[in-house]
Every structure is written in structure tokens, then in C-alpha cells.
Amino acid sequence: MANHASAKKRSRQNKVKNTVNSQYLSKFRSALNKFQSSVEAKNDQEIQKSLSTVNSIMAKAVKKGIFKKEYISRKLSSLSKQIPKK
């Protein structure tokens, strides 16, 4: 680790940002797993609710700069295609 004050500050900031980003990634993965399980169970109400939750989490992650907008758009499209048609 460097001895400069700015390098020490940057190190502290990186640790905090890494923690926050890890939390968003964990929320994202948990929501995706819940969505996948509801699709497998074919529970229509649960599918819509979990898709809404996933979409909300993904939008917040994009806003924070954790994921790129294009990746999330592509992911949301593929998740929407998994919903069974009536």
C-alpha cells in the first residue's frame, strides 16, 4: 500500500464501494433465483411479482453504475421471454 494520503483514501473508498457493489450483486442474484423458482413452479402471481422485483433491483444497480444499461436491458428481455404465455 502506498504512503500518500490520497492513496490511503482511495484504498478506503475502494473497500466501501466494493462492499456496496457486492450487496447489490447479491440482491440481484437472489432475486433472479427467486424468479427462476417461480417460473419452474408456474405460479403466475409470483412470477409477475418477482419479475417486478428483479426489474427494480436491476434499475437501481444501473443507476449506481454497477451494471451497464445494455446488459440489464438484454437480461430483462430474456427474463420476460421465460414467462409462459396464456
Secondary structure, DSSP 8 states (H G I E B T S, - for coil): ---SHHHHHHHHHHHHHHHHHHHHHHHHHHHHHHHHHHHHHT-HHHHHHHHHHHHHHHHHHHHHTSS-HHHHHHHHHHHHHTS---
